[in-house]
Amino acid sequence: MQDAIITEEVSVGGKRLFRKGHRLREEDLGGLVALERPVHAVRLSETDVHEDLAGRRLAEAVAGSGLEIKGPVQSRYNLVATAKGLLRVDQAAVLALNRLPGIAVFTLPDRLPVLPGKIVTGAKITPVAVPESVVAEAEAIAAAAGPIVAVHPFRSLLVGVMTTEGLAGRVRQRFQETVERKVGWYGGRVLRFEDVANEPGAVAATITGLIADGVDLVLAGGGNTIDPLDATLLALATVDAELVRFGAPAHPGSMFWLAYRGDVPIFNLASCSMYSKATVADLILPWIMVGERVSAEALAALGYGGLLDRGMNFRFPTYDAETSEEGGEEEG
């Protein structure tokens, strides 16, 4: 016969005596006798799995790389980032899990840059126990989907930067400091900055030279992306680069474009994204810095949530922080 499990919070004088899910033991009997009210409890069957064990199995099934499991607090387990990186969440798999009775998996949005120590997912069982068959089905869904939640670490990419705007003085200094700070936050390094004549041949030669010198990413500052004769856009064909998408369904930064020459991404930093930390370029840069090859479909999907107002700061890299300082989590 299984243990009896308390199904409610039991307090005396404002102090907790038993929490929901507590397994009653012989030493608990004195406290129960002293209570002046009945206590609700259930006795589990042989096929039931207690919330703590079921929650742990659920967390282990969901967790991929770059995560540490912590808990439980009232059957809730937290998945915590162990490194600075990009959070990836299989939304369809999360939905499939949450359709199961008693299962609760809740995450931060997909594709967020996160810091070590950041809680990115909670996994728990809502009742005090669930049937073994439910836990086994959840594990099967997770196994079939592959990693449901993972944090992919940023890579130490070598970056080449060119600009056709003829920046000078304090403006040029500010631009270079901003780019170096952002690239450095990911662990990357700027090989060099090049000021290039606003002419297709000069731009093409610069792109070719940067790639020949080993850069993993080319950032193109300046230019007029709505001009069909823009030197940088014309140079892409000369260097055999494939334009993935011109224009992004997001604002600010809607005139963003992305191309690839082989495996090397090339994307523009329009004037608004040269200094701001809240444009579409700052959403896409983390994808590239983990080594993802960004598709036209992924860029099209930016439109859902693409109105990047001040309330969406949580979606952008925290360029001034290296670790997350999560506060104490409330139980529940």
C-alpha positions in Angstrom: 0.0 0.0 0.0 1.3 3.4 -0.9 1.8 6.3 1.5 -0.9 8.8 2.3 -0.3 12.2 0.6 -1.5 15.6 2.0 -3.5 17.4 -0.7 -3.5 20.9 0.9 -1.3 23.4 2.7 -1.7 22.8 6.5 -0.7 25.8 8.7 -0.9 26.4 12.4 -0.7 30.0 13.7 0.5 31.2 10.3 3.3 28.7 10.2 3.3 25.9 7.7 3.0 22.4 9.2 2.7 20.4 6.0 2.9 21.4 2.4 0.8 20.0 -0.4 2.2 16.7 -1.5 3.8 15.8 1.9 4.1 12.1 2.5 2.7 11.4 6.0 5.0 9.6 8.3 4.6 8.2 11.8 6.2 11.2 13.4 3.6 13.5 11.8 0.7 11.9 13.8 1.2 14.2 16.8 0.8 17.3 14.7 -2.3 15.9 13.1 -3.9 15.0 16.4 -3.3 18.6 17.7 -5.2 20.1 14.8 -8.8 21.0 15.3 -10.0 20.3 11.8 -9.8 17.4 9.3 -6.9 17.2 6.9 -7.4 16.2 3.3 -5.2 13.4 2.1 -5.2 10.7 -0.6 -3.5 7.3 -0.8 -1.8 6.6 -4.0 -2.2 3.4 -6.0 0.7 1.3 -7.2 0.5 2.9 -10.7 0.6 6.5 -9.4 3.7 8.6 -9.5 4.2 11.3 -6.8 4.5 14.9 -8.0 8.1 15.3 -7.0 9.3 12.2 -8.9 7.0 12.8 -11.8 8.1 16.5 -12.0 11.7 15.4 -12.0 11.2 12.9 -14.8 9.3 15.6 -16.8 12.2 18.1 -16.3 14.8 15.5 -17.4 12.7 14.7 -20.4 12.4 18.3 -21.5 16.0 19.5 -20.7 18.5 19.6 -23.5 22.1 21.0 -23.5 23.2 24.1 -21.7 20.7 23.6 -18.8 20.8 22.6 -15.1 17.8 21.2 -13.3 17.0 22.7 -9.9 14.2 21.8 -7.5 11.7 20.8 -6.5 9.7 23.5 -4.9 6.2 22.2 -4.5 6.9 19.8 -7.4 8.2 22.5 -9.7 11.6 22.0 -11.2 13.5 24.9 -12.9 15.7 24.5 -16.0 18.5 27.0 -15.5 21.0 28.2 -18.2 24.6 27.2 -17.4 26.2 29.4 -20.1 25.5 32.6 -22.1 23.7 31.6 -25.2 20.5 31.4 -27.3 17.5 29.7 -25.9 15.7 27.4 -28.3 12.3 26.0 -27.5 10.3 23.4 -29.5 6.9 25.1 -29.2 5.0 22.3 -30.8 6.4 19.7 -28.4 5.6 22.0 -25.4 2.0 22.2 -26.6 1.9 18.4 -27.0 3.1 17.9 -23.4 0.7 20.4 -22.0 -2.2 18.6 -23.6 -1.5 15.7 -21.2 -3.6 15.7 -18.0 -1.7 17.0 -15.0 1.4 18.1 -17.0 2.7 21.7 -16.9 5.7 22.9 -18.9 6.2 26.7 -19.2 9.1 28.4 -20.9 10.5 31.8 -21.9 9.9 32.6 -25.6 12.0 30.9 -28.2 15.2 32.5 -29.5 16.0 34.7 -26.4 19.6 35.4 -25.6 20.1 34.3 -22.0 22.8 34.5 -19.3 24.1 31.9 -16.9 21.8 31.5 -14.0 18.6 32.5 -15.9 15.6 30.3 -15.3 14.3 29.5 -18.8 11.7 26.8 -18.1 9.5 25.4 -15.3 8.2 21.8 -15.3 5.8 20.4 -12.8 2.8 18.2 -12.1 -0.3 20.0 -11.1 -2.0 17.3 -8.9 -0.2 15.5 -6.1 0.3 12.5 -8.4 -0.3 11.3 -11.9 -0.6 7.9 -13.4 2.7 6.3 -14.6 1.1 6.1 -18.1 1.0 9.9 -18.3 4.6 10.3 -17.3 5.6 7.6 -19.7 3.7 9.3 -22.5 5.3 12.7 -21.7 8.8 11.0 -21.9 7.9 9.4 -25.2 6.8 12.8 -26.7 10.1 14.4 -25.5 12.2 11.5 -26.9 10.5 11.7 -30.3 10.9 15.5 -30.5 14.5 15.6 -29.5 15.7 18.4 -27.1 12.6 20.4 -26.3 14.5 23.2 -24.5 18.2 24.0 -24.9 20.6 26.8 -24.6 23.1 26.9 -27.4 26.4 28.7 -26.4 27.6 31.7 -28.4 30.7 31.1 -30.5 33.9 33.1 -30.7 33.4 34.4 -34.2 35.8 36.6 -36.1 34.0 39.6 -37.5 34.9 42.0 -40.3 33.1 45.4 -40.4 33.0 47.8 -43.4 31.1 51.0 -43.9 30.4 53.1 -46.9 29.1 56.2 -45.1 32.5 57.9 -44.6 32.2 58.1 -40.9 34.6 60.4 -39.1 35.6 61.8 -35.7 33.3 61.1 -32.7 30.7 59.4 -34.9 33.2 56.9 -36.2 34.6 56.2 -32.8 31.1 55.7 -31.3 30.2 53.3 -34.1 33.3 51.2 -33.6 33.0 51.1 -29.8 29.4 50.0 -30.1 30.1 47.2 -32.6 33.2 46.0 -30.6 31.1 45.9 -27.4 28.3 43.9 -29.0 30.6 41.5 -30.8 32.7 41.1 -27.6 29.7 40.3 -25.5 29.1 37.2 -27.5 32.8 36.2 -27.2 33.6 37.3 -30.7 36.3 39.7 -32.0 36.4 42.3 -34.6 39.3 41.6 -37.1 39.2 45.2 -38.5 37.0 48.1 -39.6 37.3 49.2 -43.2 36.0 52.5 -44.6 35.1 51.7 -48.2 34.3 53.9 -51.2 30.6 53.8 -52.0 31.2 51.9 -55.2 30.3 48.2 -56.0 33.8 47.2 -57.0 35.4 48.6 -53.8 32.8 46.9 -51.7 33.2 43.6 -53.4 36.9 43.7 -53.0 36.5 44.5 -49.3 34.1 41.6 -48.7 36.4 39.2 -50.6 39.4 40.4 -48.6 37.7 40.1 -45.2 36.6 36.5 -46.0 40.0 35.6 -47.4 41.4 36.7 -44.0 39.2 34.3 -42.2 36.2 36.3 -40.9 33.1 34.3 -39.9 30.8 37.2 -40.3 30.7 40.5 -42.3 28.8 43.5 -41.0 28.1 46.2 -43.6 27.4 49.6 -42.2 25.7 52.4 -44.0 24.4 52.5 -47.5 20.9 53.2 -48.8 19.0 49.9 -48.8 16.0 51.3 -50.7 18.2 52.4 -53.6 18.4 49.7 -56.2 21.8 51.0 -57.1 23.1 50.7 -53.6 26.8 49.8 -53.8 26.7 47.1 -51.2 23.7 45.4 -52.6 25.2 45.4 -56.1 28.4 44.0 -54.8 26.7 40.9 -53.4 26.2 39.5 -56.9 29.8 40.2 -57.7 31.1 38.1 -54.8 28.6 35.3 -55.5 26.6 36.0 -52.3 23.0 34.8 -52.0 20.5 37.3 -50.7 18.3 35.5 -48.2 15.9 38.3 -47.6 15.7 42.0 -48.3 13.6 43.8 -45.7 12.5 42.3 -42.4 8.9 42.3 -41.0 10.0 44.2 -37.9 10.4 47.8 -36.7 12.8 49.4 -36.0 15.2 47.9 -38.5 12.8 46.9 -41.2 15.3 47.7 -44.0 17.6 45.0 -42.7 19.0 42.5 -45.3 20.9 39.2 -44.9 23.0 37.4 -47.5 25.5 34.4 -47.4 28.7 33.9 -49.4 29.1 30.2 -48.8 28.9 29.8 -45.1 29.8 33.4 -44.2 26.8 35.6 -43.4 26.8 39.2 -44.5 24.2 41.6 -43.1 23.7 45.3 -43.0 23.7 47.7 -40.1 21.3 50.4 -41.2 21.7 53.8 -39.5 19.2 53.0 -36.8 21.0 49.8 -35.9 24.5 51.2 -35.8 24.1 52.4 -32.2 20.7 51.2 -30.9 20.5 47.9 -29.0 16.8 47.3 -29.8 16.5 46.7 -33.6 15.9 43.7 -35.7 19.7 43.4 -36.2 20.0 42.7 -32.5 17.4 40.0 -32.7 19.2 38.2 -35.5 22.8 38.6 -34.4 22.4 36.1 -31.5 21.2 33.5 -34.0 24.3 33.9 -36.1 26.6 34.0 -33.1 25.5 30.5 -32.2 26.3 29.2 -35.7 22.7 29.0 -37.0 22.2 29.4 -40.8 19.3 31.9 -40.9 16.6 31.1 -43.4 14.1 33.2 -45.2 11.4 31.4 -43.3 13.0 32.3 -39.9 13.2 36.0 -41.0 9.5 36.0 -42.2 8.5 34.6 -38.8 9.8 37.8 -37.1 6.6 39.5 -38.1 4.8 37.9 -35.2 6.0 40.1 -32.3 8.0 42.3 -34.8 6.7 45.6 -33.4 9.7 46.2 -31.2 8.5 48.7 -28.7 10.1 49.5 -25.3 8.2 46.8 -23.5 10.1 44.2 -25.5 13.5 44.9 -24.0 13.6 41.4 -22.6 14.0 40.0 -26.1 17.3 41.8 -26.7 20.8 40.9 -25.5 21.7 42.5 -22.2 25.1 43.8 -23.4 25.9 45.2 -20.0 25.5 42.0 -18.1 27.3 38.6 -17.9 25.2 36.6 -15.4 21.6 36.5 -14.4 20.6 37.4 -10.9 17.3 35.6 -10.6 15.4 36.5 -7.4 13.8 33.9 -5.0 11.0 32.0 -6.7 7.6 32.0 -5.0 6.3 28.6 -4.3 3.3 27.5 -6.2 
